[in-house]
């Protein structure tokens, strides 16, 4: 088939670019590879390199450039869904590039110039002698046959440029497993050594050990081997390979995937029915809560609780162990400067204005710098909760700029390379945040909880004694820090209703934050809370009824004995309470009087209990004598009647004695119930 020239697309010139080779790789047990590329870069040439598609998110998040002379303008790469972005709002689709006829038919209605004639493309078809087009113009239809080498030009230059871009994206999309990234540096006109590094997901390296035992008694030989995989998307040629084992925090974040925020839909507001509530007049203000009495703490009690924590709240500056992952190397060039964006914050709104204009073709992604600042940072340890087995390596970052810092993921680097990831939450000027990035397994903690109740006051009521208890709760944290010395920050949970008896450095969603100092030796930190509780000790079992109305004939005295006034239940509790109550505690004299009255009631209750028991025995003997008198006859009956008379007199006497003892006990109970309250 004869061919022709379809001049729809505009040629694009390829800019010169440098491909810096990979010179060092650090593999982490967190499933990350820290990749470094280094080499000479002439003038202001851009840097281009290809990266696997699944590594683009990490590159956007962690790329760091080092250039002694240039400035970073940003880096860009094609969009994630190349075809969708390239063909958005175009009259053609990717399938239309399958043939020239399909492409021309998709462009029907466009103004074109072909064979010296201009008109709107109505149809296109192939014929044995070439390509036939049908154009529509003011004068009607015109049929054209194009020979080999003839052109079809679009009158709309913008559409032609977009079609050219779509064709390039279509070609790039066939390499769906990787993306080409371009880094632009400005401000340098000489060749210099440039490097950059980034993180990417990678298989973890896997250790295996060889233990060789000798034939004769002696030392064994242990060999360690590491299994590593190169999944960086590029060859390793004479690189420096490092293997790191640890527990850094490592996250993924979808920066390359276009994300849209769903907005709630609000209905059109219509007139609503009006329902007026009738005026019922003013009402008095609700009463204020009753003022609580101050906690009755003595100075000695407070000093005993505060002294250990106060010493821990004045730590010496932290002294860190040397980094274990340092490797000797030539000092890296200084980090490339980033252009500062103009920032403004008004009413919680933070805005950045980039200093230079940005050009970004449709369907592409750019990563542009906006902030470059030096902030105070203190390295320390952080225990987010007392039950954590190991603290975190952390940095306390303070915002000394004039504007807030927005939320984002921070990748932390140190002398030895990547340290870990941390989430930075909204940070206003002048405030600080803790960024925990790795667990320190060389420091071990253990925790215990203790509770102790102490009575501090009593109030005597008619039927009970109300006890005010001081409840002390303590969290004790044992630390085995090894050789670590420096500052330790601990977050303790709040205890509603309890007052902390230790210095609190800060309060927030984390609870109560305290600080201590690691000294390189085992230590125990103690943090105590105090709260008041009221407990009621009843003087009798309420289920037995009002004690002054009880009759011994209607009471199961043996079963109810512990719960009666003067019984052992209340008397034992109050005696133990008096033993623990301080000598100067409010209400102690009244409690002593109550106990004395209950002890008197106890003696009379025991006497009444014995008398009631004897009356019960007399009633049993009377019943037996009565039954014997009814069963006898003749001379035996007369003897039985005499015994019945004797038993009746004894039962009456025992009953009168029980009544007297019971009345004596009720008199003692009345003395208890009528004692002064307070």
PEBEL-V584814 format. One line per field, one symbol per residue. psi: psi as a letter, one per 30 degrees, with the letter a starting at -180 (. if undefined). burial: I if it has 24 or more other ideal C-beta (glycine too) atoms within 12 Angstrom, else O. A space follows every 50 residues. Layout:
psi->???
burial->???
This chain:
psi->kklljjifkkkkkkkklkjklkfkkjkkfghlkjkkkklkjkbgklkklk kkeffeeeeefgkkkjjfelkkflllllleieeeeegkglflleffgfle eeeeefgkfkklkkhgkklkkelklklfgakkkjkkafgakkkkjklkfl ljkkfjeeeeeeeeeeeeeeeeffifflkkkkkkklgkglklkkllllkk klkkkjkkljjjklelkaklkkkkkkklkjhfglkkjhljkkkkkahlkk lkkiffkkkkkkkkkklkklklkkjkkkkgllllkkklkkkkllkiklee eeeeeeeeeeeffillkkjllkkfgkkklkkkllkkkkkkkkkkkkhgkk kkjkfllkkjlkflkljklfkjlkkkkkkakkjflffkeklkklkjkkjg lgllklklkkkkkaegbkellkkjlkjlkfllkkjkflkjffkkllklkk kkkkkfllkkleglkkkjkjjkkkjkjkkigbgkkakkkkkkkljkfkkk hlkkelkaffbkklklkkgglklkkkkklklkkkkkjkfljfffakefgk kffgkjeeefefflkflfdeeeeeeeeeefklfgkkfeeeeeeeeeeeee eeeeeeeeeeeeeeeeeeeeeeeeeeeeeffllaffeeeeeeeeeeeeee eeeeeeeeeeeeeeeeeeeeeefglkl.
burial->OOOIOIOIIOOOOOOOOIOIIIIIIIIIIIIIIIIIIIIOIOOIIIIIII IIIOIIIIIIIIIIIIIOIIIIIIIIIIIIOIIOIIIOOIOIOIOIIOOI IOIIIIIIOIIIIIIOIOIIIIIIIOOOOIIIIIIOOOOOOIOIOIOOOI OIIIOOOOIIOIIIIIIIIIOIIOOOOIIIIIIIIIOIOOOIIIIIIIII IIOOIOOOOOOOOOOOOOOOOOOOOOOIOOIIIIOOOOIOIIIIOIIIII IIOOIIOOOOOOOOOOOOOOOOOOOOOOOOOOOOOOOOOOOOOOIIIOOO OOOOIIOIIOOIIOIOOIOIOOOOIOOOOOOIOOOIIIIOOOIOOOOOOI OOOOOOOOOOIIIIIIIIIIIOOOIOIIIIIIIIIIOIOIIIIIIIIOIO IOIIIIOIIIIIIIOIIIIIIIOIOOIOOOOIIIIIIIIIOIIOIOIOOO OOOIIIIIIIIIIIIIIIIIIIIIIOIOIOIOOIIIIIIIIIIOOOOIII IIIIIOOOOIIIIIIIIIOOOOIOIIIIIIIIOOOOIIIIIOOIOOIIOI OIOOIOIOOIIOIIIIIIIIIOIIOOIIOOIIOOIOIIOIIIIIIOIIII IIOIIIIIIOIIOIIIOIIOIIOOIOOOIOOOOOOOOOOOOOOIOOIOOO IOOIIOIIOOIIOIIIIIIOIIIOIOOO
